[in-house]
Amino acid sequence: MRQQTMRLSLEDSLRAGLGRNPAVALLCLAGAVLAGSLVTLVGPVITVAVLLGFGVVLVLATDVIYPLWASLAVIVLLPFATLPVDIGVTPTFLELALVGTIGLALVRRLRMDRQGLFLSPVGVMLALFLGLSVASFVLGVSHSRPTITSLRRFADILLGLGFFFVVLDVLSEATLIRTYYVILALPGAAAALGIGLYFLPPWLSERLLSALRVVGYPSGGVLRYIEDNPELSLRAIGTSVDPNVYGGMLAILGGLAVPRFFLPAPPRRRLAVASVLALIFGALLLTFSRGSMFGLTVALGALGLFRERRLLWMLALAAVAVLILPPTRGYVLHFLEGVQGQDLATQMRFGEYKDAFLLIGRYPWFGVGFTGVPDVDIYLGVSSVYLLIAEE
């Protein structure tokens, strides 16, 4: 009797609530119809994924800082992930995260009725660079017809560079500190993942990474070795496909994380930062990315010269350890071969650099644009993002 009374009171409450809020009733009905339709058309697994994704989107939309953090997470953990759907083009997770963050930032500005936009000195230079990029693209169309791929790539460049202004506008002092801790945590997770995949049996690492094909990652033959020779050392790639991309990401975020170690903090927090840095440096060594390691060393050397002299001693001790420890002997030999230009990969890069300087010399002011080259004896592409930007 008591259970029946409780059930009746619950039903009465629901009827009363829905009667007072017909919009809620219609929304519930629409949600039920949508869920049923999805189960019928695509199956229960995809339906659950869609509903979970919709819930994540609703949570992210509550504050612009959340999609900003989501963008950082995608950049570090799943930089090449795409939606498992094709609508003429396949949107990437990063594109959706950036567009969502920019959209929420614009809505936030409209609600707050903010008029001015703080650029900063870096922002002024970046705005000029964006203008130059647009001019180069327009001039490049005159000799090479743009394709869907080139148009999308150019749009992604504008979207990524323009994201700087959104970050500058969104972050306050409080959110900046929280975002910095997010930046500390993400590369630690990426480094731990890369180290774990590196030391797993190769067949298992291959299988786990190939499982990412559902979000657009390559499948089969995904492990990378020095000079693409399985007889040589395996290179850590994490979920970044390429060891140099993975190493570059770790070097940049490692350079941002190191200064936190030297700030006053409780022992527990200092230990956490040290653990993250150990993971980052360990994963970076396993990438065998000489350029990434050299770039991080230069950055830390500058920090040591101008701010933390203790860091210079730490770098010196680390260099001695790398030189004398047997496990790092192969790494040292690989680095020396690159400096001397003895290995095949470095020789190929030197050839690309030579061709890149030839192209830049012919078109020094506006480059050749983003759609192709006007001359048949040169090509667009080089294993250096800086030279590639100069070419374009």
ZAKOLPA-391797 format. One record per residue (C-alpha): residue in one letter; x, y, z; residue number from 1. Coordinates in steps of 0.5 Angstrom, whole numbers, plus 500, padded with zeros to 3 digits. Layout:
BEGIN
<resn:A, X:X, Y:Y, Z:Z, resi:NUM>
...
***
This chain:
BEGIN
<resn:M, X:500, Y:500, Z:500, resi:1>
<resn:R, X:506, Y:505, Z:502, resi:2>
<resn:Q, X:509, Y:503, Z:495, resi:3>
<resn:Q, X:503, Y:504, Z:491, resi:4>
<resn:T, X:502, Y:511, Z:495, resi:5>
<resn:M, X:509, Y:513, Z:493, resi:6>
<resn:R, X:508, Y:511, Z:486, resi:7>
<resn:L, X:502, Y:515, Z:485, resi:8>
<resn:S, X:505, Y:521, Z:488, resi:9>
<resn:L, X:511, Y:521, Z:484, resi:10>
<resn:E, X:506, Y:520, Z:478, resi:11>
<resn:D, X:502, Y:526, Z:480, resi:12>
<resn:S, X:508, Y:530, Z:481, resi:13>
<resn:L, X:510, Y:529, Z:474, resi:14>
<resn:R, X:504, Y:531, Z:471, resi:15>
<resn:A, X:503, Y:537, Z:475, resi:16>
<resn:G, X:511, Y:539, Z:473, resi:17>
<resn:L, X:510, Y:537, Z:466, resi:18>
<resn:G, X:503, Y:541, Z:466, resi:19>
<resn:R, X:506, Y:547, Z:468, resi:20>
<resn:N, X:512, Y:546, Z:463, resi:21>
<resn:P, X:510, Y:544, Z:457, resi:22>
<resn:A, X:516, Y:546, Z:454, resi:23>
<resn:V, X:520, Y:541, Z:458, resi:24>
<resn:A, X:515, Y:536, Z:456, resi:25>
<resn:L, X:516, Y:537, Z:449, resi:26>
<resn:L, X:523, Y:537, Z:450, resi:27>
<resn:C, X:523, Y:530, Z:453, resi:28>
<resn:L, X:519, Y:527, Z:448, resi:29>
<resn:A, X:523, Y:530, Z:442, resi:30>
<resn:G, X:529, Y:527, Z:446, resi:31>
<resn:A, X:526, Y:520, Z:447, resi:32>
<resn:V, X:524, Y:520, Z:439, resi:33>
<resn:L, X:531, Y:522, Z:437, resi:34>
<resn:A, X:534, Y:517, Z:442, resi:35>
<resn:G, X:529, Y:511, Z:439, resi:36>
<resn:S, X:531, Y:514, Z:432, resi:37>
<resn:L, X:538, Y:513, Z:433, resi:38>
<resn:V, X:538, Y:506, Z:436, resi:39>
<resn:T, X:534, Y:504, Z:430, resi:40>
<resn:L, X:538, Y:507, Z:425, resi:41>
<resn:V, X:546, Y:507, Z:427, resi:42>
<resn:G, X:545, Y:502, Z:433, resi:43>
<resn:P, X:546, Y:502, Z:441, resi:44>
<resn:V, X:553, Y:503, Z:441, resi:45>
<resn:I, X:553, Y:509, Z:437, resi:46>
<resn:T, X:547, Y:512, Z:440, resi:47>
<resn:V, X:550, Y:512, Z:447, resi:48>
<resn:A, X:557, Y:515, Z:444, resi:49>
<resn:V, X:552, Y:521, Z:441, resi:50>
<resn:L, X:548, Y:522, Z:447, resi:51>
<resn:L, X:555, Y:522, Z:451, resi:52>
<resn:G, X:558, Y:527, Z:446, resi:53>
<resn:F, X:552, Y:531, Z:447, resi:54>
<resn:G, X:552, Y:531, Z:454, resi:55>
<resn:V, X:560, Y:533, Z:454, resi:56>
<resn:V, X:558, Y:539, Z:449, resi:57>
<resn:L, X:553, Y:542, Z:454, resi:58>
<resn:V, X:558, Y:542, Z:460, resi:59>
<resn:L, X:563, Y:545, Z:456, resi:60>
<resn:A, X:558, Y:550, Z:454, resi:61>
<resn:T, X:557, Y:553, Z:461, resi:62>
<resn:D, X:564, Y:556, Z:461, resi:63>
<resn:V, X:568, Y:559, Z:455, resi:64>
<resn:I, X:574, Y:556, Z:459, resi:65>
<resn:Y, X:572, Y:549, Z:459, resi:66>
<resn:P, X:573, Y:549, Z:451, resi:67>
<resn:L, X:579, Y:552, Z:452, resi:68>
<resn:W, X:582, Y:546, Z:456, resi:69>
<resn:A, X:579, Y:541, Z:451, resi:70>
<resn:S, X:582, Y:545, Z:445, resi:71>
<resn:L, X:589, Y:544, Z:449, resi:72>
<resn:A, X:587, Y:537, Z:451, resi:73>
<resn:V, X:586, Y:535, Z:444, resi:74>
<resn:I, X:592, Y:538, Z:442, resi:75>
<resn:V, X:597, Y:534, Z:446, resi:76>
<resn:L, X:593, Y:528, Z:447, resi:77>
<resn:L, X:589, Y:527, Z:440, resi:78>
<resn:P, X:592, Y:532, Z:435, resi:79>
<resn:F, X:590, Y:528, Z:429, resi:80>
<resn:A, X:583, Y:525, Z:431, resi:81>
<resn:T, X:577, Y:526, Z:426, resi:82>
<resn:L, X:570, Y:525, Z:427, resi:83>
<resn:P, X:568, Y:518, Z:424, resi:84>
<resn:V, X:563, Y:521, Z:419, resi:85>
<resn:D, X:564, Y:524, Z:412, resi:86>
<resn:I, X:560, Y:530, Z:410, resi:87>
<resn:G, X:564, Y:532, Z:404, resi:88>
<resn:V, X:570, Y:534, Z:409, resi:89>
<resn:T, X:571, Y:530, Z:415, resi:90>
<resn:P, X:572, Y:535, Z:421, resi:91>
<resn:T, X:577, Y:534, Z:426, resi:92>
<resn:F, X:577, Y:534, Z:434, resi:93>
<resn:L, X:581, Y:540, Z:434, resi:94>
<resn:E, X:577, Y:544, Z:429, resi:95>
<resn:L, X:571, Y:543, Z:433, resi:96>
<resn:A, X:574, Y:545, Z:439, resi:97>
<resn:L, X:577, Y:551, Z:436, resi:98>
<resn:V, X:571, Y:553, Z:433, resi:99>
<resn:G, X:567, Y:552, Z:439, resi:100>
<resn:T, X:571, Y:556, Z:444, resi:101>
<resn:I, X:571, Y:562, Z:439, resi:102>
<resn:G, X:564, Y:562, Z:438, resi:103>
<resn:L, X:563, Y:562, Z:446, resi:104>
<resn:A, X:568, Y:567, Z:447, resi:105>
<resn:L, X:564, Y:572, Z:442, resi:106>
<resn:V, X:558, Y:570, Z:445, resi:107>
<resn:R, X:561, Y:572, Z:452, resi:108>
<resn:R, X:564, Y:579, Z:449, resi:109>
<resn:L, X:557, Y:580, Z:447, resi:110>
<resn:R, X:553, Y:579, Z:453, resi:111>
<resn:M, X:559, Y:583, Z:457, resi:112>
<resn:D, X:558, Y:588, Z:452, resi:113>
<resn:R, X:566, Y:589, Z:451, resi:114>
<resn:Q, X:568, Y:594, Z:446, resi:115>
<resn:G, X:576, Y:594, Z:446, resi:116>
<resn:L, X:580, Y:588, Z:444, resi:117>
<resn:F, X:587, Y:588, Z:448, resi:118>
<resn:L, X:592, Y:585, Z:443, resi:119>
<resn:S, X:599, Y:586, Z:446, resi:120>
<resn:P, X:605, Y:587, Z:442, resi:121>
<resn:V, X:606, Y:580, Z:440, resi:122>
<resn:G, X:598, Y:580, Z:438, resi:123>
<resn:V, X:600, Y:586, Z:433, resi:124>
<resn:M, X:606, Y:582, Z:430, resi:125>
<resn:L, X:601, Y:576, Z:429, resi:126>
<resn:A, X:595, Y:581, Z:426, resi:127>
<resn:L, X:600, Y:583, Z:421, resi:128>
<resn:F, X:603, Y:576, Z:420, resi:129>
<resn:L, X:595, Y:574, Z:419, resi:130>
<resn:G, X:595, Y:580, Z:414, resi:131>
<resn:L, X:601, Y:578, Z:410, resi:132>
<resn:S, X:598, Y:570, Z:410, resi:133>
<resn:V, X:592, Y:573, Z:406, resi:134>
<resn:A, X:595, Y:577, Z:401, resi:135>
<resn:S, X:600, Y:571, Z:400, resi:136>
<resn:F, X:594, Y:566, Z:399, resi:137>
<resn:V, X:591, Y:571, Z:394, resi:138>
<resn:L, X:597, Y:572, Z:390, resi:139>
<resn:G, X:598, Y:564, Z:390, resi:140>
<resn:V, X:591, Y:563, Z:387, resi:141>
<resn:S, X:593, Y:567, Z:381, resi:142>
<resn:H, X:598, Y:561, Z:379, resi:143>
<resn:S, X:595, Y:555, Z:382, resi:144>
<resn:R, X:588, Y:553, Z:383, resi:145>
<resn:P, X:586, Y:552, Z:390, resi:146>
<resn:T, X:583, Y:545, Z:392, resi:147>
<resn:I, X:579, Y:543, Z:398, resi:148>
<resn:T, X:585, Y:541, Z:401, resi:149>
<resn:S, X:589, Y:547, Z:400, resi:150>
<resn:L, X:583, Y:551, Z:402, resi:151>
<resn:R, X:582, Y:547, Z:409, resi:152>
<resn:R, X:589, Y:548, Z:410, resi:153>
<resn:F, X:589, Y:555, Z:410, resi:154>
<resn:A, X:583, Y:556, Z:414, resi:155>
<resn:D, X:586, Y:552, Z:419, resi:156>
<resn:I, X:592, Y:556, Z:419, resi:157>
<resn:L, X:588, Y:562, Z:420, resi:158>
<resn:L, X:584, Y:559, Z:425, resi:159>
<resn:G, X:590, Y:556, Z:429, resi:160>
<resn:L, X:593, Y:563, Z:429, resi:161>
<resn:G, X:587, Y:567, Z:431, resi:162>
<resn:F, X:586, Y:563, Z:437, resi:163>
<resn:F, X:591, Y:567, Z:440, resi:164>
<resn:F, X:587, Y:573, Z:441, resi:165>
<resn:V, X:581, Y:569, Z:444, resi:166>
<resn:V, X:586, Y:566, Z:449, resi:167>
<resn:L, X:588, Y:573, Z:450, resi:168>
<resn:D, X:581, Y:575, Z:451, resi:169>
<resn:V, X:579, Y:569, Z:455, resi:170>
<resn:L, X:584, Y:568, Z:461, resi:171>
<resn:S, X:584, Y:572, Z:467, resi:172>
<resn:E, X:589, Y:572, Z:473, resi:173>
<resn:A, X:585, Y:566, Z:476, resi:174>
<resn:T, X:584, Y:562, Z:470, resi:175>
<resn:L, X:591, Y:563, Z:467, resi:176>
<resn:I, X:593, Y:560, Z:474, resi:177>
<resn:R, X:589, Y:554, Z:473, resi:178>
<resn:T, X:590, Y:553, Z:465, resi:179>
<resn:Y, X:597, Y:553, Z:467, resi:180>
<resn:Y, X:596, Y:547, Z:471, resi:181>
<resn:V, X:592, Y:544, Z:466, resi:182>
<resn:I, X:598, Y:545, Z:461, resi:183>
<resn:L, X:603, Y:542, Z:467, resi:184>
<resn:A, X:598, Y:535, Z:467, resi:185>
<resn:L, X:597, Y:534, Z:460, resi:186>
<resn:P, X:604, Y:533, Z:457, resi:187>
<resn:G, X:605, Y:529, Z:463, resi:188>
<resn:A, X:599, Y:524, Z:461, resi:189>
<resn:A, X:602, Y:524, Z:454, resi:190>
<resn:A, X:609, Y:523, Z:456, resi:191>
<resn:A, X:606, Y:517, Z:461, resi:192>
<resn:L, X:602, Y:514, Z:455, resi:193>
<resn:G, X:608, Y:515, Z:450, resi:194>
<resn:I, X:613, Y:511, Z:455, resi:195>
<resn:G, X:608, Y:506, Z:456, resi:196>
<resn:L, X:607, Y:504, Z:449, resi:197>
<resn:Y, X:614, Y:504, Z:448, resi:198>
<resn:F, X:616, Y:499, Z:453, resi:199>
<resn:L, X:610, Y:494, Z:451, resi:200>
<resn:P, X:611, Y:489, Z:446, resi:201>
<resn:P, X:611, Y:492, Z:439, resi:202>
<resn:W, X:605, Y:487, Z:437, resi:203>
<resn:L, X:601, Y:490, Z:443, resi:204>
<resn:S, X:603, Y:497, Z:442, resi:205>
<resn:E, X:601, Y:497, Z:434, resi:206>
<resn:R, X:595, Y:494, Z:436, resi:207>
<resn:L, X:593, Y:499, Z:441, resi:208>
<resn:L, X:595, Y:505, Z:436, resi:209>
<resn:S, X:591, Y:502, Z:430, resi:210>
<resn:A, X:585, Y:502, Z:435, resi:211>
<resn:L, X:585, Y:509, Z:434, resi:212>
<resn:R, X:583, Y:508, Z:426, resi:213>
<resn:V, X:576, Y:510, Z:429, resi:214>
<resn:V, X:578, Y:517, Z:429, resi:215>
<resn:G, X:582, Y:517, Z:423, resi:216>
<resn:Y, X:588, Y:515, Z:425, resi:217>
<resn:P, X:593, Y:510, Z:421, resi:218>
<resn:S, X:592, Y:503, Z:422, resi:219>
<resn:G, X:598, Y:498, Z:421, resi:220>
<resn:G, X:605, Y:500, Z:421, resi:221>
<resn:V, X:604, Y:505, Z:426, resi:222>
<resn:L, X:611, Y:504, Z:430, resi:223>
<resn:R, X:617, Y:508, Z:428, resi:224>
<resn:Y, X:624, Y:507, Z:428, resi:225>
<resn:I, X:630, Y:511, Z:427, resi:226>
<resn:E, X:631, Y:511, Z:419, resi:227>
<resn:D, X:625, Y:507, Z:418, resi:228>
<resn:N, X:629, Y:501, Z:419, resi:229>
<resn:P, X:626, Y:496, Z:424, resi:230>
<resn:E, X:633, Y:493, Z:426, resi:231>
<resn:L, X:635, Y:500, Z:429, resi:232>
<resn:S, X:632, Y:503, Z:435, resi:233>
<resn:L, X:624, Y:504, Z:436, resi:234>
<resn:R, X:622, Y:511, Z:437, resi:235>
<resn:A, X:617, Y:514, Z:442, resi:236>
<resn:I, X:611, Y:517, Z:438, resi:237>
<resn:G, X:605, Y:517, Z:444, resi:238>
<resn:T, X:599, Y:519, Z:440, resi:239>
<resn:S, X:602, Y:524, Z:435, resi:240>
<resn:V, X:603, Y:519, Z:429, resi:241>
<resn:D, X:610, Y:522, Z:428, resi:242>
<resn:P, X:616, Y:522, Z:433, resi:243>
<resn:N, X:618, Y:529, Z:431, resi:244>
<resn:V, X:611, Y:532, Z:432, resi:245>
<resn:Y, X:611, Y:528, Z:439, resi:246>
<resn:G, X:618, Y:531, Z:441, resi:247>
<resn:G, X:616, Y:538, Z:439, resi:248>
<resn:M, X:610, Y:538, Z:443, resi:249>
<resn:L, X:614, Y:535, Z:449, resi:250>
<resn:A, X:619, Y:540, Z:448, resi:251>
<resn:I, X:615, Y:546, Z:448, resi:252>
<resn:L, X:611, Y:544, Z:454, resi:253>
<resn:G, X:617, Y:542, Z:458, resi:254>
<resn:G, X:620, Y:549, Z:457, resi:255>
<resn:L, X:613, Y:552, Z:460, resi:256>
<resn:A, X:613, Y:547, Z:466, resi:257>
<resn:V, X:621, Y:547, Z:468, resi:258>
<resn:P, X:620, Y:554, Z:471, resi:259>
<resn:R, X:614, Y:552, Z:476, resi:260>
<resn:F, X:619, Y:547, Z:479, resi:261>
<resn:F, X:624, Y:553, Z:482, resi:262>
<resn:L, X:618, Y:557, Z:485, resi:263>
<resn:P, X:617, Y:556, Z:492, resi:264>
<resn:A, X:612, Y:551, Z:494, resi:265>
<resn:P, X:610, Y:545, Z:499, resi:266>
<resn:P, X:614, Y:539, Z:498, resi:267>
<resn:R, X:608, Y:535, Z:495, resi:268>
<resn:R, X:607, Y:540, Z:490, resi:269>
<resn:R, X:614, Y:540, Z:488, resi:270>
<resn:L, X:614, Y:533, Z:488, resi:271>
<resn:A, X:608, Y:533, Z:483, resi:272>
<resn:V, X:612, Y:538, Z:478, resi:273>
<resn:A, X:618, Y:534, Z:479, resi:274>
<resn:S, X:615, Y:527, Z:477, resi:275>
<resn:V, X:611, Y:531, Z:471, resi:276>
<resn:L, X:618, Y:533, Z:468, resi:277>
<resn:A, X:621, Y:526, Z:469, resi:278>
<resn:L, X:616, Y:523, Z:465, resi:279>
<resn:I, X:617, Y:529, Z:460, resi:280>
<resn:F, X:624, Y:528, Z:459, resi:281>
<resn:G, X:624, Y:521, Z:459, resi:282>
<resn:A, X:619, Y:521, Z:453, resi:283>
<resn:L, X:623, Y:526, Z:450, resi:284>
<resn:L, X:629, Y:522, Z:450, resi:285>
<resn:L, X:625, Y:516, Z:447, resi:286>
<resn:T, X:623, Y:520, Z:441, resi:287>
<resn:F, X:630, Y:520, Z:439, resi:288>
<resn:S, X:628, Y:527, Z:436, resi:289>
<resn:R, X:635, Y:531, Z:436, resi:290>
<resn:G, X:632, Y:538, Z:434, resi:291>
<resn:S, X:627, Y:537, Z:440, resi:292>
<resn:M, X:632, Y:536, Z:445, resi:293>
<resn:F, X:636, Y:541, Z:442, resi:294>
<resn:G, X:631, Y:546, Z:442, resi:295>
<resn:L, X:629, Y:545, Z:449, resi:296>
<resn:T, X:636, Y:545, Z:451, resi:297>
<resn:V, X:637, Y:552, Z:448, resi:298>
<resn:A, X:630, Y:554, Z:452, resi:299>
<resn:L, X:633, Y:552, Z:459, resi:300>
<resn:G, X:640, Y:555, Z:458, resi:301>
<resn:A, X:637, Y:561, Z:456, resi:302>
<resn:L, X:632, Y:561, Z:463, resi:303>
<resn:G, X:639, Y:559, Z:467, resi:304>
<resn:L, X:643, Y:565, Z:464, resi:305>
<resn:F, X:637, Y:570, Z:465, resi:306>
<resn:R, X:633, Y:567, Z:471, resi:307>
<resn:E, X:635, Y:561, Z:475, resi:308>
<resn:R, X:643, Y:559, Z:475, resi:309>
<resn:R, X:642, Y:553, Z:479, resi:310>
<resn:L, X:639, Y:550, Z:472, resi:311>
<resn:L, X:645, Y:551, Z:469, resi:312>
<resn:W, X:649, Y:546, Z:474, resi:313>
<resn:M, X:643, Y:541, Z:473, resi:314>
<resn:L, X:644, Y:541, Z:465, resi:315>
<resn:A, X:651, Y:540, Z:466, resi:316>
<resn:L, X:650, Y:534, Z:470, resi:317>
<resn:A, X:644, Y:531, Z:465, resi:318>
<resn:A, X:649, Y:532, Z:459, resi:319>
<resn:V, X:655, Y:528, Z:463, resi:320>
<resn:A, X:650, Y:523, Z:465, resi:321>
<resn:V, X:647, Y:522, Z:458, resi:322>
<resn:L, X:655, Y:522, Z:455, resi:323>
<resn:I, X:657, Y:517, Z:460, resi:324>
<resn:L, X:651, Y:512, Z:462, resi:325>
<resn:P, X:651, Y:506, Z:457, resi:326>
<resn:P, X:643, Y:506, Z:456, resi:327>
<resn:T, X:644, Y:513, Z:453, resi:328>
<resn:R, X:650, Y:511, Z:448, resi:329>
<resn:G, X:646, Y:510, Z:442, resi:330>
<resn:Y, X:642, Y:516, Z:443, resi:331>
<resn:V, X:649, Y:520, Z:443, resi:332>
<resn:L, X:651, Y:517, Z:437, resi:333>
<resn:H, X:645, Y:518, Z:433, resi:334>
<resn:F, X:646, Y:525, Z:435, resi:335>
<resn:L, X:653, Y:526, Z:433, resi:336>
<resn:E, X:651, Y:523, Z:426, resi:337>
<resn:G, X:646, Y:528, Z:425, resi:338>
<resn:V, X:651, Y:534, Z:427, resi:339>
<resn:Q, X:656, Y:531, Z:422, resi:340>
<resn:G, X:650, Y:530, Z:417, resi:341>
<resn:Q, X:652, Y:522, Z:416, resi:342>
<resn:D, X:645, Y:519, Z:417, resi:343>
<resn:L, X:641, Y:518, Z:411, resi:344>
<resn:A, X:635, Y:522, Z:415, resi:345>
<resn:T, X:640, Y:528, Z:416, resi:346>
<resn:Q, X:642, Y:528, Z:409, resi:347>
<resn:M, X:635, Y:528, Z:406, resi:348>
<resn:R, X:633, Y:534, Z:410, resi:349>
<resn:F, X:640, Y:538, Z:408, resi:350>
<resn:G, X:637, Y:537, Z:401, resi:351>
<resn:E, X:630, Y:539, Z:403, resi:352>
<resn:Y, X:633, Y:546, Z:406, resi:353>
<resn:K, X:637, Y:547, Z:400, resi:354>
<resn:D, X:631, Y:547, Z:395, resi:355>
<resn:A, X:627, Y:551, Z:400, resi:356>
<resn:F, X:632, Y:557, Z:400, resi:357>
<resn:L, X:632, Y:556, Z:393, resi:358>
<resn:L, X:624, Y:557, Z:393, resi:359>
<resn:I, X:625, Y:563, Z:398, resi:360>
<resn:G, X:630, Y:566, Z:394, resi:361>
<resn:R, X:626, Y:567, Z:388, resi:362>
<resn:Y, X:620, Y:569, Z:392, resi:363>
<resn:P, X:622, Y:573, Z:398, resi:364>
<resn:W, X:617, Y:578, Z:399, resi:365>
<resn:F, X:610, Y:574, Z:399, resi:366>
<resn:G, X:612, Y:567, Z:398, resi:367>
<resn:V, X:608, Y:562, Z:393, resi:368>
<resn:G, X:602, Y:562, Z:397, resi:369>
<resn:F, X:598, Y:556, Z:400, resi:370>
<resn:T, X:596, Y:552, Z:393, resi:371>
<resn:G, X:602, Y:550, Z:389, resi:372>
<resn:V, X:608, Y:553, Z:386, resi:373>
<resn:P, X:609, Y:557, Z:379, resi:374>
<resn:D, X:615, Y:554, Z:377, resi:375>
<resn:V, X:616, Y:546, Z:375, resi:376>
<resn:D, X:623, Y:546, Z:378, resi:377>
<resn:I, X:621, Y:547, Z:385, resi:378>
<resn:Y, X:616, Y:544, Z:390, resi:379>
<resn:L, X:613, Y:546, Z:396, resi:380>
<resn:G, X:615, Y:542, Z:402, resi:381>
<resn:V, X:620, Y:542, Z:407, resi:382>
<resn:S, X:621, Y:538, Z:414, resi:383>
<resn:S, X:622, Y:545, Z:418, resi:384>
<resn:V, X:615, Y:549, Z:419, resi:385>
<resn:Y, X:619, Y:555, Z:419, resi:386>
<resn:L, X:622, Y:554, Z:412, resi:387>
<resn:L, X:615, Y:552, Z:410, resi:388>
<resn:I, X:612, Y:558, Z:413, resi:389>
<resn:A, X:617, Y:562, Z:409, resi:390>
<resn:E, X:616, Y:559, Z:403, resi:391>
<resn:E, X:608, Y:560, Z:403, resi:392>
***
